C-alpha cells in the first residue's frame, strides 16, 4: 500500500490535496454561484470544451438526456449546422486559453446564439468582457482536471433554469460525495480503499466498458489515466462491444477489462454484463468491476468520477510518477500558438 510520504514525494504539487477537498469545494461552489436568468426560448444546448472542460459537457449531456431539448457536446472548432439564435452555447475553458473553445465562442457570437462562458480568466474572460457575453469565473484549483468539481457545481447552479435536476438532488450528490470521500480519500490509505485497490490491480492497457448513461464517467476515467498515470487506455460501450470488440479477446494481450456497471442499468444491459463476465471467466481473462451508487444521475456520475480519478492519482504515485505535469499537451499547445 502507498503511504502519506509516498503521496508527498511523488505527487509533489499536491493534486491529492485538492481531491481531498472535493466535497467542500462542490458545496461552496454551488452555494456561492448565482443563476443565469437570460435562458429563454431555447431548443438546443451546446457544451463546448476540451479535455477536463470537455468532460463537464459529457456530464451535462447525461443530465439533460431526459428533456425535450437537443443537446450537443462540441470538442473541437465547429458548431453543429443546427445552431441558431435559439441555441444556448455553454463554453468552458478552465484555463481560459483553449483555442478550440475560443473559436467556438467567436462563432456563437456571430450566429447570435445565447451564450454563457466559464473560465479562470485568460483570453476567454477578455473576449466576454469586450463583447458583453455572460461570463462566470469559478475558482481554479491546481489544474483543469482537479478543478472539475468546482466548475461542475458552479455550472449546475448557473444553469439551474435549464437543467432537469432539483436542488435537493444536487444536495444529495454532495452528500454522496462526502460518503465516497470517507472511503477513497487519502485519509483512508487502507485495504478498504476501493480506489487504492483498483490502482494496485491496474496494469497493461485498461479497456473500460460502460453502459448507456455512464459514458461520461468512462471518458473521464480514460482521460485521467492518460493524464495522471501517463498510460494508454480505451473505452467501449458494453452493448456495442458485443457486436465487434468482444472478438479481440480471442487473442491474448496485455489489455485489461474494467467494467463500470450501473445499479439501475437497463435489464438487457444487465444481461450483457452477466454474459460478458461468464465469457471472461471461461476464457481465464481477469477483469475488474466498479459499481455505481444508487441515486440520481448526477450522484452516480460524480461519485464514479471521484472514485476513479483517485485511483489514477494512486496509480501514478504507485508507479513513482508525478500526476501533475502534462508535458506532451504543453508541447502541442506551444506548436499551435
N, C-alpha and C positions, 0 to 999 in steps of 0.2 A: 504494500500500500504506500502511496506517496504521503509525505509529511508536510507540515506547515513550512518547514525550512526548505523543502523542495519547491514549493509554490513560490516562496520569496526569492529563491535563487534563479529559477528558470522563467517564471512569469515576472520578470524584473520590473515591468511597467505597471504591474498591479491590475491586470484585467479582471482577475478573480474578485478583487475588492469591489468592483462595480457590480458584478453579478450577485455578490452577497447582499447588495442593496436594492436589487430589482423590485421586490415588493414595495419598499418605501418609495422608490422612485416612481413606480406606477401610481401609487395613491396620490403623491404630491403633484404629479403631472396632471392627473385627471382633475384634481380639485382646484388647481391654480389656473387652468386654461379657461377661456371664455368661448361661447358658442359663435359660430359663423352664421349670421342671420340673413345673408343675402341669397340663400339657396331656395329659389322658387322656379317652378315651371321647367324642371329638367327631366329628360328621359334617357340620359346616358351619363355615366360617371366613368372617367378615365383616371387611373392611378399611374403616374409616370415616375419612374425611379430606377436606379441601377444598384446592384449589389445589396448592401444592407438596407438601403432605401427601397429597392425593388421588392425586398421581402415583405415590407409593410403593405405593398399593393397586393401581394398574394394573400395575406391575411384578410384584408378588407374585401377582396373578391369572394372569399369563402363566407364572410359575414353577410355580404349582400346577395348571396346566391338565391335567397328565397323571396326577393322582392321583384316587383314588376318594372325594374329599371335595368337597362342594358349596362353591363359592367365590362370594362376592358382594362387590362394591365399592359402598359407600354414599357418595354425595356429596350430602348433604342432611340432613334431620332425622329420617327414618323408617327403622326397621329392617324387613327383609322379614318377611312373615307367617310364613315358615318358621323364624323364630328361636325357639329354645327353650333349655333347660338344657344341651343337647349342642352348643351353638354357642359357638365362640370368637370374641369380638369384639376386634379389634385396632384400638384408637382412637388416631389420631395427629393431634396439633395442634402443629406445631413452635413456634408462638407460645405455645401453651398457653391461648389465649383464644378459640378458634374456636367461635362459638355453636352452629353446626350439630353439630359433633362432640361438644361438651359435652352437647347434648340427646340424642344417640345413646348416649353413655356412661351417662347417667342412666337411660335406658330399658333398656339392657342390664343394669344393676344390679337394676332392679325385676323383670326377667324371669329373674333367677338364671342369667345366662349366665356362662361363663368369660370373663375379661377381662384384657387387658394393655394398658396405655396408655403412649404415648411423647410427651413434650413437653419444652420447655426451661424449664418452670416454669409460672407463671401459675395460672389458675383450675383447670386440669386437675390440676396437682400437688396443690393444696389439696383437691380433690374426692377424689382417690385416697387421700391420707393419712387423710382423715376417714372414708372408707368401706372402708378396708383393701383397696384394689384394687391389684393388681400394677402397679408403675409404674417406668418407666425414664426417665432424663434424659440423652440423648446431648448432646454438645457442640453448642452453637449457633454457626454461622459466618455472620456478615454478615446473612443473610436466610433465610427459609424455603426459597426455591429454591436458594440457594447451599449450604444445609445438607443438601441432598438425599442426597449420597453418604454422609455421616456417619451419617445416620439409616438409610439403606438397609442398610449393613453392620452397624450395631448390631442392627437388627431381624433380619437374616439369622442372626446368632449366637443371639439370644434365642429365635428361633422354629425353631432347627435340628431339634428333635424333630418338627416338623410338616412341614417343607419336604422335598421330594424332591430335594435337592441336597446333594452331599457337600462336605466341607471342601476337598478338592483342587479341586473345581470353583469354589469361592469364591476360592481362591488363584489359580486360572487366570485368573479375571476381573480380579483385581487386577494380575496380570502384563500382561494385555492393556491394562488401563487405563494402565499405565506406558508401554507402547509407543505407545498413542494420544496420550498426553501429549507424547511426543517429536515427534510430527507436527503437533499442532494447538495447543499451548500458546503463550503469549506469548514463549517462548524461541525460537520459530521464526517470526518475522514475515517470511516469505519467500514466494516464488511456489509453494513446495512445500506450504504450509499449506492443507489442504483446507477447513478451517472458514473461513479468511480468504477463500479463493477463492469459497466459497459466499456469504459475506456480500457480496462485491463483485458477485455475479450477481443477488442478490435485489432485485427492485423490484416495484411493483404490489402485488397481493394474492396471497401464496403459497397454493396449493392442494396439500396434501400427500397423496399416495396411499401407502397402506401395505398389506402383505399380512397374512394371518392370522398371529398370533403376535407381530407387531411393532407392534401398536396402541399400546402404552404409549409407545414412542419417538415416535410421531406425535403423540399427545396432548401429551406433554411439549414437543415442538418447537413446536407451536401455542401452548401456554401461554407459553413463553419468548419467542417472537416478540411476543406481545401485551404481556407484562410488561416485557421488556428493551428491545425495539426500538419499543414503543408503536405497533404496526401490526396491522391486521386480518389474520387467517389462518384457514384452514379445512382440514379433513381429510376423506378419503373412503377407505373400503375399496375396493381396486382391483377386486375381483371384483364387488362390488355396483355400483360406478360404471359398469361395463359394461352395466348394465341400466337406468340412468337418467342419472347425472351426465355421461356422455360426450356426451350430446346438446347440453349447454350450450356445447360448443366449436364448434358450428355458427355461433355469433355471436362476433365479435371483442370482446375485453375486455382489461382490464389484469390479469387473473388469470394467474398463472404456475405451471405444474405442477412439482412436485418429487416424484420417485419414490424412495421408500425401499424398496429391494429386498433380500431376504434371500438369503444364499448357499445356503440349503437350503430355499427355498420349494417348495411342492407343484408337481409337474410341470405341472399345469393352470394354476396361478398364473403360472409362468414363461412359459407360452404366452400368457397375457393381457398380461404385460409387453411381450412382443415385438410383439403386435398393436397395443397402445396406442402404443408408440413408433413403429411404422410409420405409424399414423394421424396422429400429431403431425407426423412428417416430411413426409408427403404434404400436410398442410394448413398447413405452414410455421409450426407452433407450437413455439416454443423451450421446451425443458424441461431439467431437471437431474436427474441420477441420483446417489443416495447408496447405497452398498452396505454391508451389514453384514459384519463379520468372520466367519470360521468359528469355531465353538466352541459351548459350551453356551448356553442361552437367556439366562442371566444375563450372560455375556460379551458376547453380541450386543447386548443392550439397554443395558447401562451404557456400552459404547463408542460406540454410536449417540447416546445422550443426551449424552455428553461432547462429541463432535464437533459435534452440532447446537446444544447450548447455547452453546458457544464462538462459533459463528457468529452467534448473536443478540447477544452482547456486542460482537463486532467490528462488526456491523451498526449497533448503537447508536452506537458511537464514530465510525464512518464517517459517520453521519448527524448527528454533534455532539449526541448525546442522552446524558444520564446514565442508565445502565440501572437504577440502584438505586431511585429513587422510584416508588411506585405510588399516586399521589395519588387516583385515582378509586376504588381499593379502600378507601383510608382514608376517603374521603368516605362511602361506603356503610356501612362499619362504624360510623362515628360516628352515622349516622342510625338504625341498628339498635339501638344502645345507648340 
